[in-house]
């Protein structure tokens, strides 16, 4: 998630910390480039490697 302001960031962070039993990872970012970097690493790590 990409927060546009401090209030949004704080609300997303609280939700991120209190959610339970979900089968996906969520990260909250203030910076677009850091969010894209994280998404790119998540996508590349989820692609099965060929032997």
TITIMI-372356 format. One record per atom (N, C-alpha, C, O): z negated, x, y negated; residue in three letters. Coordinates in steps of 0.1 Angstrom, whole numbers, plus 5000, padded with zeros to 4 digits. Atoms other than C-alpha are relative to their C-alpha. Layout:
<recs>
ZXYala
...
</recs>
This chain:
<recs>
500050085012unk
500050005000unk
500050094988unk
499450194987unk
499949935013unk
500850124965unk
499449914989unk
499949814986unk
500850075010unk
498350014939unk
500650044986unk
500850154983unk
499549985013unk
499649974903unk
499050034990unk
499350074979unk
501049985010unk
496349994886unk
498650025007unk
498650015019unk
501349974994unk
492650074891unk
499449895008unk
498849905018unk
500550124993unk
491649724900unk
500749985013unk
500049955023unk
499350014987unk
494349694926unk
499650105010unk
499550075022unk
500349904991unk
493550024941unk
498649985006unk
498449995018unk
501350034995unk
489849934943unk
499949895010unk
499249895020unk
500050124991unk
490549594959unk
500750045014unk
500150005024unk
499449954987unk
492949754985unk
499150095008unk
499150085020unk
500949914993unk
490450024993unk
498949935007unk
498649965018unk
501050084994unk
487749774999unk
500549935012unk
499849935023unk
499450074988unk
490049575022unk
500350105011unk
500050075023unk
499749904990unk
491149895039unk
498750045008unk
498850065020unk
501349954993unk
487449985047unk
499349895008unk
498649925017unk
500750104993unk
486249645058unk
500849935011unk
500249855019unk
499250064990unk
489149535080unk
499650055014unk
499250165015unk
500449964987unk
488349535117unk
501149965010unk
501849865009unk
499250044988unk
490249535150unk
501549974997unk
502049875002unk
498650015002unk
493749575137unk
500750115007unk
500250225007unk
499349904992unk
496349765156unk
501150084992unk
502150124997unk
499149935009unk
498049925126unk
499250084990unk
498150044987unk
500749925010unk
497150195101unk
500449964986unk
501649944984unk
499850045014unk
496850115064unk
499550114991unk
498450164993unk
500549905009unk
496650365036unk
500349954986unk
501349884984unk
499850045013unk
496250294999unk
500350124991unk
499650224992unk
499649895009unk
497950514973unk
500249954986unk
500549844983unk
499750035015unk
498250534935unk
501350074997unk
502050034987unk
498849925003unk
501150774937unk
501249975010unk
501049985022unk
498950044992unk
504550664949unk
500550115010unk
500850095021unk
499549894992unk
505651004961unk
499150035012unk
499650065023unk
501049974989unk
502451054982unk
500149895010unk
500049915022unk
499950114991unk
502950704997unk
501350025009unk
501250005021unk
498849974993unk
506550795007unk
499850115010unk
500350115021unk
500349894992unk
505451125021unk
499249965013unk
499550005024unk
500850054989unk
502850955043unk
500849915009unk
500749925021unk
499250094991unk
505250685055unk
501050085008unk
501250065020unk
499049914993unk
507850955064unk
499350075011unk
499950085022unk
500749934989unk
505251145084unk
499649905011unk
499749945023unk
500450104990unk
504150825102unk
501249965008unk
501149945020unk
498750044993unk
507750735111unk
500450115009unk
500750085021unk
499649894991unk
508551075124unk
499150035012unk
499550075022unk
500949984989unk
505451095145unk
500049895010unk
499549905021unk
500050124990unk
506050755161unk
501350005008unk
501549925017unk
498850004992unk
509550845173unk
499850095012unk
499450215011unk
500249924988unk
509450965209unk
500950135000unk
502050124996unk
499349884999unk
510451325214unk
500750015014unk
500249985024unk
499349984987unk
513151405240unk
499650135006unk
499350235000unk
500449884993unk
512351645267unk
501250095003unk
501050205010unk
</recs>
